[in-house]
């Protein structure tokens, strides 16, 4: 029973870290802060992969989270089609 409690606390902490890292990326995206997005995104992807590796979240959930974040980040970083970037 004690092991279960210890592991439960560890898993809760890992999930909280995961959620807060994802939230940091999302707030940076809302503020359109490119530098902050880049640094927080790399950290978030690392945390997502680590939690999946440890079995705290399912590997497909990790892939889904990473994919959705990547889509949003790429949307911010790439200019819209039809806009001439060479001036």
Secondary structure, 3 states (H helix, E strand, C coil): CHHHHHHHHHHHHHHHHHHHHHHHHHHHHHHCCHHHHHHHHHHHHHHHHHHHHCCCCCHHHHHHHHHHHHHHHHHHHCCCCCCCCCC
